[in-house]
Amino acid sequence: MELKRVVVTGLGAVTPIGNNVPETWEAALAGKSGAAPITLFDASKHKTQFACEVKNFDPLPCFDNNKKEARKFDRYAQFAVAAATEAVKDANFDMDTLDKNRVGVIFASGIGGISTFEEEVGAYYSSSAEERTPRFNPFFIPKMIGDIAAGQISMMFGFRGPNFGTVSACASSTNAICCAFDTIRLGKANAIVTGGSEAAITAAGVGGFNSMRALSTRNDDPQSASRPFSASRDGFVMGEGSGCLVLEELEHALKRGAKIYAEVVGTAGSGDAHHITAPHPEGLGAKLVMEAALKDAELKPEDIDYINVHGTSTHAGDIAEIKGVKEVFGDAAYKLNISSTKSMTGHMLGATGAVEALFCVLTVANDIIPPTINHADDDVDPELDPKLNYTFNKAQKREVRAALSNTFGFGGHNSTVIVKKFAK
């Protein structure tokens, strides 16, 4: 069976540094931090009191300014619909002639509607046991579940192809892209709207990660708290938002004259089989997934010019991933640009892979690499190779033939996507 080629024809984003793709990309190239004190809840008693929140977000335009309809969606699903709306518009489908039975939606969330869960369960337990009655909002379950973003996007546009969500913690949206890629290249759909969304900056979300000592507690300087590869890093910064890509079968895209950003050429997954939260200390899972993705793409290590690393700003995670990069790329590692855009967006959990894949697409399309910000020359981690190019603090222009995006999640889930410049 001859596999179909898959290209990217639409992009959408809602992030802590921009409420659409142009704003997000411009801010990323400028090295803008999205971190600030938390406003979504009273975090004064939390160890961490800051995060990378989405700012000035108005969901109403996606719902024809119908407040009642918008309230049926958890914040994470509102982000998803907004990003998907931008991506579908960007893809410029002729909705009157499009075969919607051949267009699917595969959309991820690592946690789903945690704010809805907190609100409903909190209200139930706020009264004494004797006074409690199980009176829940009828939209409680539909708002909370992690697959509902995929379902809502499908219903909004009438896309009746493959429709589901993926859950693999922070690797969730990268796995969604992997599934979308395989679905199209196997001929099971003409196009897939894919990506992920997350909105877990809540009392339970921040408190839970605090209890694991996973979050930075740099409350006096939140903007520079996410500092991947720096010796003084003390944990990741929570982010939220959504990223969306329209993947399309090449001939289908060419036939309708679609704008093509880049070609998706390889994906892969692996498992650390090591620990529920910590990566394999030698980067074994990272090594395996990158090797498998390169094989799938039929590319050699020296064909890759840029890696958007998982790079969460945790001590163990950054070191393990760089070990994996050096194992896979060997001498070619020193010709790469590496950067962690989480230094700007924070860690968007189940949405992070989609946003970072989107950055890779734009990097390939524009030959410019977003930086890893918040690094000082006197703050070098002695456990990391100083000869690698981490793209510190400033965007760098260079030809980018192909880019690789890594995403890793609790449970040892590893996922990688490779995109390259499109050529007929």
C-alpha positions as CSV (number, residue, x, y, z in Angstrom):
1,M,0.0,0.0,0.0
2,E,1.4,3.4,-1.0
3,L,1.2,5.8,1.9
4,K,-0.3,9.3,1.3
5,R,1.8,12.4,1.9
6,V,0.5,14.8,4.6
7,V,0.9,18.6,4.7
8,V,-0.1,21.4,7.1
9,T,-2.6,23.8,5.6
10,G,-4.0,25.6,8.7
11,L,-2.9,26.8,12.0
12,G,-4.6,28.2,15.1
13,A,-3.5,29.1,18.6
14,V,-4.5,30.5,21.9
15,T,-1.5,30.9,24.2
16,P,-0.2,32.9,27.2
17,I,1.8,35.1,24.7
18,G,-1.0,35.6,22.1
19,N,-4.6,34.9,21.4
20,N,-4.0,33.8,17.8
21,V,-1.1,32.6,15.6
22,P,0.3,35.9,14.5
23,E,0.4,37.3,18.0
24,T,1.9,34.2,19.4
25,W,4.6,33.9,16.8
26,E,5.6,37.5,17.0
27,A,5.8,37.3,20.8
28,A,7.9,34.1,20.6
29,L,10.4,35.6,18.2
30,A,10.6,38.6,20.5
31,G,11.3,36.4,23.5
32,K,8.3,37.5,25.5
33,S,7.5,35.8,28.7
34,G,3.9,34.9,29.4
35,A,4.4,34.4,33.2
36,A,2.6,36.7,35.7
37,P,0.8,36.5,39.1
38,I,-2.2,34.2,39.0
39,T,-5.5,35.9,38.5
40,L,-7.8,33.0,37.8
41,F,-8.1,32.1,41.6
42,D,-6.7,33.3,44.9
43,A,-3.3,31.7,45.0
44,S,-2.0,33.6,48.1
45,K,-1.8,30.4,50.1
46,H,-0.1,28.3,47.4
47,K,3.6,27.7,47.2
48,T,3.5,28.9,43.6
49,Q,1.5,32.1,43.0
50,F,2.2,32.7,39.3
51,A,1.6,31.0,36.0
52,C,1.4,31.6,32.2
53,E,-2.3,32.4,31.9
54,V,-4.0,33.2,28.6
55,K,-4.8,36.9,28.8
56,N,-7.8,39.0,27.6
57,F,-9.5,35.9,26.1
58,D,-13.0,36.4,24.9
59,P,-14.7,33.2,23.8
60,L,-17.9,34.9,22.7
61,P,-17.0,35.5,19.0
62,C,-16.8,31.7,18.6
63,F,-20.3,31.3,19.9
64,D,-22.0,34.2,17.9
65,N,-21.8,36.2,21.1
66,N,-24.2,33.8,22.8
67,K,-23.1,33.8,26.5
68,K,-25.5,31.0,27.4
69,E,-24.0,28.8,24.7
70,A,-20.4,29.7,25.7
71,R,-21.1,28.7,29.4
72,K,-21.8,25.1,28.3
73,F,-18.0,24.8,27.5
74,D,-15.3,24.5,30.1
75,R,-12.4,27.0,29.6
76,Y,-10.2,24.3,28.0
77,A,-12.9,23.6,25.4
78,Q,-13.4,27.3,24.7
79,F,-9.7,27.5,24.0
80,A,-9.9,24.5,21.7
81,V,-12.9,25.9,19.7
82,A,-11.1,29.2,19.3
83,A,-7.9,27.7,18.1
84,A,-9.8,25.3,15.7
85,T,-11.9,28.2,14.4
86,E,-8.7,30.0,13.5
87,A,-7.1,27.0,11.9
88,V,-10.1,26.0,9.8
89,K,-10.4,29.6,8.6
90,D,-6.7,29.6,7.8
91,A,-7.1,26.4,5.8
92,N,-9.7,28.1,3.6
93,F,-11.9,25.2,2.9
94,D,-14.8,25.7,0.5
95,M,-17.4,24.4,3.0
96,D,-20.1,24.1,0.3
97,T,-18.0,21.5,-1.7
98,L,-15.9,19.9,1.0
99,D,-16.7,16.3,1.7
100,K,-17.2,16.6,5.4
101,N,-17.5,12.8,5.8
102,R,-13.7,12.7,5.0
103,V,-12.7,15.4,7.5
104,G,-12.1,14.3,11.1
105,V,-11.2,15.8,14.4
106,I,-8.5,14.3,16.7
107,F,-8.0,16.6,19.6
108,A,-6.3,16.1,23.0
109,S,-6.4,17.2,26.6
110,G,-4.3,15.8,29.4
111,I,-6.7,16.7,32.2
112,G,-9.9,18.1,30.6
113,G,-12.3,20.3,32.5
114,I,-10.7,20.4,35.9
115,S,-12.2,23.8,36.7
116,T,-15.7,22.4,36.0
117,F,-14.9,19.5,38.3
118,E,-13.7,21.7,41.1
119,E,-16.7,24.0,40.8
120,E,-19.3,21.2,40.8
121,V,-17.8,18.9,43.4
122,G,-16.8,21.8,45.6
123,A,-20.4,23.1,45.6
124,Y,-21.6,19.6,46.6
125,Y,-19.2,19.2,49.5
126,S,-19.6,22.8,50.8
127,S,-22.6,21.7,52.9
128,S,-22.7,19.2,55.7
129,A,-23.1,15.5,54.9
130,E,-26.7,15.6,56.2
131,E,-27.7,18.5,54.0
132,R,-26.0,17.4,50.8
133,T,-28.2,16.6,47.8
134,P,-26.8,15.4,44.5
135,R,-28.0,18.4,42.4
136,F,-25.4,18.8,39.7
137,N,-25.5,20.9,36.6
138,P,-26.7,18.8,33.7
139,F,-23.6,20.0,31.7
140,F,-21.2,18.9,34.4
141,I,-20.1,15.7,32.7
142,P,-20.2,17.0,29.1
143,K,-18.1,20.0,30.2
144,M,-15.6,18.0,32.2
145,I,-14.7,15.0,30.0
146,G,-11.4,15.2,28.1
147,D,-12.8,14.2,24.7
148,I,-15.5,16.9,24.5
149,A,-13.3,19.4,22.7
150,A,-13.0,17.0,19.7
151,G,-16.7,16.4,19.8
152,Q,-17.6,20.1,20.0
153,I,-15.2,21.0,17.1
154,S,-16.7,18.3,15.0
155,M,-20.2,19.5,15.6
156,M,-19.4,23.1,15.1
157,F,-18.1,22.5,11.6
158,G,-20.0,19.4,10.7
159,F,-16.9,17.2,10.3
160,R,-18.0,13.6,10.3
161,G,-14.7,11.8,9.8
162,P,-12.7,10.1,12.6
163,N,-13.4,11.9,15.9
164,F,-11.8,11.3,19.3
165,G,-9.5,12.6,21.9
166,T,-6.1,11.3,23.1
167,V,-4.8,11.3,26.6
168,S,-1.1,10.8,27.5
169,A,-0.5,13.5,30.0
170,C,1.8,16.2,28.5
171,A,2.4,14.2,25.3
172,S,-1.4,14.2,24.6
173,S,-1.6,16.7,21.7
174,T,1.6,15.3,20.1
175,N,0.0,11.9,20.1
176,A,-3.2,13.5,18.6
177,I,-1.0,14.8,15.7
178,C,0.6,11.4,15.3
179,C,-2.8,9.7,15.1
180,A,-4.0,12.4,12.6
181,F,-0.9,11.9,10.5
182,D,-1.4,8.1,10.3
183,T,-5.1,8.4,9.6
184,I,-4.5,10.5,6.6
185,R,-1.5,8.7,5.2
186,L,-3.4,5.4,5.4
187,G,-6.2,6.9,3.3
188,K,-8.9,7.0,6.0
189,A,-9.5,10.7,5.8
190,N,-8.7,13.7,3.5
191,A,-8.0,16.1,6.4
192,I,-7.9,16.1,10.2
193,V,-8.2,19.1,12.6
194,T,-5.8,18.1,15.3
195,G,-4.1,19.5,18.4
196,G,-4.8,19.9,22.0
197,S,-6.1,22.2,24.8
198,E,-5.6,22.6,28.5
199,A,-6.9,25.0,31.3
200,A,-5.5,23.6,34.5
201,I,-4.5,26.8,36.3
202,T,-6.8,26.1,39.2
203,A,-6.4,25.7,42.9
204,A,-6.3,21.9,42.5
205,G,-4.1,22.0,39.4
206,V,-1.4,24.3,40.9
207,G,-1.8,22.7,44.4
208,G,-1.3,19.2,43.0
209,F,1.8,20.0,41.1
210,N,3.1,21.9,44.1
211,S,2.7,18.9,46.2
212,M,5.0,17.0,43.8
213,R,7.6,19.8,43.9
214,A,7.3,20.1,40.2
215,L,6.6,23.8,39.9
216,S,8.9,26.8,40.2
217,T,8.3,28.8,43.4
218,R,10.1,31.9,42.1
219,N,7.3,34.2,43.2
220,D,9.5,37.3,43.4
221,D,10.4,37.0,39.7
222,P,7.8,35.1,37.8
223,Q,8.7,36.3,34.3
224,S,12.1,34.7,34.4
225,A,11.1,31.6,36.3
226,S,10.9,29.3,33.3
227,R,14.6,28.9,32.5
228,P,15.3,25.6,30.8
229,F,19.0,24.5,30.8
230,S,20.0,27.1,33.4
231,A,21.7,25.9,36.7
232,S,19.2,27.9,38.8
233,R,16.1,26.4,37.4
234,D,13.7,25.2,40.1
235,G,10.7,23.6,38.3
236,F,8.3,24.3,35.5
237,V,5.8,27.1,35.1
238,M,2.2,26.1,34.5
239,G,0.7,27.3,31.3
240,E,-2.7,27.0,29.5
241,G,-4.1,27.4,26.0
242,S,-4.6,25.5,22.8
243,G,-2.8,24.7,19.6
244,C,-4.4,23.4,16.4
245,L,-3.1,22.2,13.0
246,V,-5.1,21.2,10.0
247,L,-3.3,18.2,8.4
248,E,-4.4,17.4,4.9
249,E,-3.6,14.7,2.3
250,L,-1.3,16.3,-0.3
251,E,-3.3,15.7,-3.5
252,H,-6.4,16.9,-1.8
253,A,-4.7,20.1,-0.8
254,L,-3.1,20.7,-4.2
255,K,-6.4,20.1,-6.0
256,R,-8.1,22.9,-4.1
257,G,-5.1,25.2,-4.3
258,A,-4.4,25.3,-0.5
259,K,-1.6,27.2,1.1
260,I,1.0,24.7,2.4
261,Y,3.1,25.6,5.4
262,A,5.2,22.4,5.6
263,E,5.0,18.6,5.3
264,V,4.7,16.2,8.2
265,V,7.1,13.4,7.4
266,G,7.5,11.3,10.5
267,T,6.0,10.6,14.0
268,A,6.8,8.1,16.7
269,G,6.0,7.1,20.3
270,S,7.9,5.3,23.0
271,G,7.7,4.5,26.7
272,D,10.3,5.0,29.4
273,A,9.1,2.1,31.4
274,H,10.9,3.7,34.3
275,H,8.9,5.9,36.8
276,I,5.5,7.5,37.0
277,T,6.9,11.1,36.8
278,A,10.7,11.0,36.4
279,P,12.3,10.5,33.0
280,H,14.8,7.7,32.4
281,P,18.0,9.3,33.7
282,E,19.9,8.4,30.6
283,G,17.2,9.6,28.3
284,L,16.4,6.2,27.0
285,G,12.8,6.9,26.1
286,A,13.8,10.2,24.4
287,K,16.5,8.4,22.4
288,L,14.1,5.7,21.3
289,V,11.3,8.0,20.2
290,M,13.6,10.3,18.2
291,E,15.3,7.4,16.5
292,A,11.9,5.9,15.5
293,A,10.6,9.2,14.2
294,L,13.7,9.7,12.1
295,K,13.3,6.2,10.7
296,D,9.6,6.9,10.0
297,A,10.5,10.1,8.2
298,E,13.4,8.4,6.3
299,L,15.7,11.1,7.4
300,K,19.2,11.0,8.9
301,P,20.2,13.0,12.0
302,E,22.1,15.5,9.9
303,D,18.9,16.3,8.0
304,I,17.4,18.0,11.0
305,D,18.3,21.6,11.7
306,Y,16.1,22.4,14.7
307,I,14.7,20.6,17.7
308,N,11.9,22.1,19.8
309,V,12.8,20.2,22.9
310,H,10.4,19.3,25.7
311,G,12.6,21.4,27.9
312,T,10.4,22.0,30.9
313,S,12.9,23.7,33.2
314,T,13.2,20.8,35.5
315,H,16.6,19.5,36.5
316,A,16.1,15.8,35.7
317,G,14.0,16.4,32.6
318,D,16.3,18.8,30.8
319,I,19.4,16.6,31.4
320,A,17.8,13.4,30.3
321,E,16.5,14.9,27.1
322,I,19.8,16.4,26.1
323,K,21.5,13.0,26.8
324,G,19.0,11.5,24.4
325,V,19.7,14.2,21.8
326,K,23.4,13.6,21.9
327,E,23.0,9.8,21.7
328,V,20.8,10.1,18.6
329,F,22.5,13.0,16.7
330,G,26.1,12.4,17.6
331,D,28.4,15.0,15.9
332,A,25.3,16.4,14.1
333,A,24.0,17.6,17.5
334,Y,26.6,20.4,17.4
335,K,25.1,21.7,14.1
336,L,21.6,21.9,15.5
337,N,19.6,24.7,17.0
338,I,17.8,23.6,20.1
339,S,15.3,25.7,22.0
340,S,12.5,25.4,24.6
341,T,9.6,27.7,23.9
342,K,8.2,26.7,27.3
343,S,10.6,29.4,28.6
344,M,7.9,31.8,27.1
345,T,4.6,29.9,27.1
346,G,5.2,27.9,30.3
347,H,4.2,24.2,30.2
348,M,0.8,24.0,28.7
349,L,0.5,20.3,29.7
350,G,-1.8,18.4,27.2
351,A,-1.7,21.4,24.8
352,T,2.0,21.9,24.7
353,G,2.9,19.5,22.0
354,A,0.5,21.0,19.5
355,V,1.7,24.6,20.2
356,E,5.3,23.4,19.8
357,A,4.6,21.5,16.6
358,L,3.0,24.7,15.4
359,F,6.3,26.6,16.2
360,C,8.2,23.9,14.3
361,V,6.0,24.4,11.3
362,L,6.5,28.2,11.4
363,T,10.2,27.8,11.9
364,V,10.4,25.6,8.7
365,A,8.2,28.0,6.8
366,N,10.1,31.2,7.9
367,D,13.7,30.0,8.5
368,I,13.9,31.6,12.0
369,I,14.1,29.9,15.3
370,P,12.4,31.1,18.5
371,P,14.7,31.4,21.5
372,T,15.1,29.8,24.9
373,I,14.8,32.9,27.1
374,N,15.7,33.7,30.7
375,H,19.3,32.4,30.5
376,A,22.3,34.3,32.0
377,D,25.9,33.6,31.0
378,D,26.9,33.0,34.6
379,D,24.1,30.4,35.1
380,V,25.3,27.5,33.0
381,D,24.4,24.0,34.2
382,P,27.6,22.0,34.5
383,E,25.8,18.8,33.7
384,L,24.7,20.1,30.2
385,D,27.1,20.3,27.2
386,P,28.0,24.0,26.7
387,K,28.9,23.4,23.1
388,L,25.4,22.8,22.0
389,N,23.4,25.7,20.6
390,Y,20.4,26.2,22.9
391,T,19.4,29.4,21.1
392,F,19.6,31.4,24.2
393,N,17.7,34.7,24.6
394,K,17.4,35.8,20.9
395,A,15.8,34.3,17.8
396,Q,18.2,33.0,15.2
397,K,17.8,33.1,11.5
398,R,19.0,30.1,9.5
399,E,17.8,27.7,6.8
400,V,15.6,25.1,8.5
401,R,15.1,22.1,6.2
402,A,13.5,20.0,8.8
403,A,12.4,20.4,12.5
404,L,11.7,17.9,15.2
405,S,9.4,18.4,18.2
406,N,9.6,16.3,21.4
407,T,6.9,15.9,24.0
408,F,7.1,13.8,27.1
409,G,4.5,13.0,29.7
410,F,4.0,11.6,33.2
411,G,3.8,7.8,32.9
412,G,6.8,7.7,30.6
413,H,4.9,8.7,27.5
414,N,7.2,10.0,24.7
415,S,6.1,11.4,21.4
416,T,7.9,13.1,18.5
417,V,6.8,14.8,15.3
418,I,9.0,15.8,12.4
419,V,8.1,18.4,9.8
420,K,10.1,19.6,6.8
421,K,9.9,22.1,4.0
422,F,7.4,21.2,1.4
423,A,8.6,20.4,-2.1
424,K,6.4,18.7,-4.8
